[in-house]
């Protein structure tokens, strides 16, 4: 076999920082110890099923010792441990490792974790993609591998979303604290494989609390700070509907639609047309940050329009805060009319109204 790897691996040039659209990957510094420990502390229950350090890193000194040892493996070019840092806020979101399996080939493995409060936003997907591109394009990798606990559905979803090929299942690779044996799924990409896989088909369906992935939806709602709206129940609500956008089995957005008599939330008498009280749909939606600007918000609102028509709504009604200019532009492009309204300190917020049955007959607008 010919020697194809670097003659002196310690002299192999390696990045200082890698920049993604929303994240930066860089090695830890000693002054990062407190931030690392805080990320672990908030995420112990989240990490404990998958990572040995779910019960470690209780002091800054222990964390600094670990950072120094990571520096050693970096200098020896054995592995490259990076924090996943948010580009705008500077917050530590998680951790990712590029582990050298073999320099001669070269062959690398990637491992990662995300802090609990940052989960579900696509940061791991972005980090794995960024580091994989670096391994192939700069280090000329012939193989990049992921080894994932078969029970870790979120990590499996990252591999499959990015188009990694499932090579096989390795049985009894580790033993957990409770004595249960671990089986690993091994995924890989090679230079001949396509990068990146076409985004999975977007699906929008109506869910209720009995859906098997309802807990995943609740986590996305909480991240979007929409829990108050989703949980709101008032006497004037006639019905409530949850539309959920999914891609590759992941919740990427949601929209809640409630129906009510027009004016009921202002304690006004019903609006009548030809003797019939008019109903409106009131909606609010959110899209996971990593999936914005991909048409998902438009798709959710289009689905809401279809549902509202089916429910016999005369119009569709939605409030948007003044700092959400992207949503303002989207609604105007979809034919909504705008009515400015002041809420507290928000001087630029607005109601958006879309007529659905202008003559009250139930005939849809063509």
Steps between C-alpha positions, in 0.01 A plus 500: 500500500628845408538776759233754408451694822716789626855393590488692828139524606577761769594739218171450318331843470162513675238772519479748785130570447233387256210732419150383416191705430406518870787333685876504554703187574820564696714325761439583865706749696557481875268797549219296338489263799212678673292512182565129437412406856177707482397321179556163667323604818181600318504182291588215737168316465507570125853360456513224761345224282761553226818653646736390778541860618135542591621465860839672459640855487379628836783752547675755280835339585386159375375661180827689449693175542282342229558800267877469540484129418294586190776744400751214520297277266463799265878558491563129443237510221314208660166680532362851469250599767300816432230699664198581288458875557212720388638765263281785627459435872830320562317237706648150521238278334674164517808302409630319192809279452685405185682182603783361287444131431785479250717769340635275225159459335389762641196391704318706765212460743272778625331507841282774643257616767276805543391678818136446593385859440647501146364162388261484207636803314720323244831612654639145509402442138679821400809409706527145362459628147766769554754260650430230241559748217830597661607136534433427133598829339810587707620180664413287192313243706404172338248421773309700763315289753231542766448233767167554676320319781208330327261642761608860439231595250602866472859416410382240252278768342806726452686225313205416278406863435854562370495190279758290687490136391411237761786248486373271773418433863773413750366302794621524859748783444464654849326448830289770662498594869188289554670197345310515170703419189535764228460427130649757261381592154795586275442760229752629248562726203775457240617741227286311247179557696283803415517801733263617617188292487192667361287640779225257604149573383314756708177364648230704675240308700258570781599356837341470842635394840476131410766526227808290578736798447296752699785544752737596216247761386472641853879543513492698173210713628689577821813592303289742293356650820148434375381279786266766640320533166483126442358439848253789488138383533215752507123466515463662158722242326278268297775262389879467514730339242876432496671477161851354518774518236745207496805411293676168533303421814601827671258774601613813313202730558146526628188715472208520741162603358199575720153588373272754665221745424644822359541746788445243773846561648411871535168420672310639202168372364520260204554643152210391281471465126163392356403411855800267548763559770843514336787279618869578468814297541770643727849359447861523612796296377873448540775326302813348656788741442709255296213452251401862441505664157409168339129569439379310807319801651320559172408131475359498855290808435377363168390185684327718759312685226377169359395379845327827588298487179397143579390611847278770348704801611413834344853632553842411639650725766855520642709739709868563434737708713676798350845342510391207282532674164562175313158376610343834399642466150394136476141574598471793262635283218228243579222756464438597862382853575674690779361692796750666732447455874692610809567239766693631798833632377457343156410792273548313172300183556204419279198282447491321167163398356432279199139477371390147414122525443425862414129452441432276801372226275776252575625519142879496491693781335629381164 
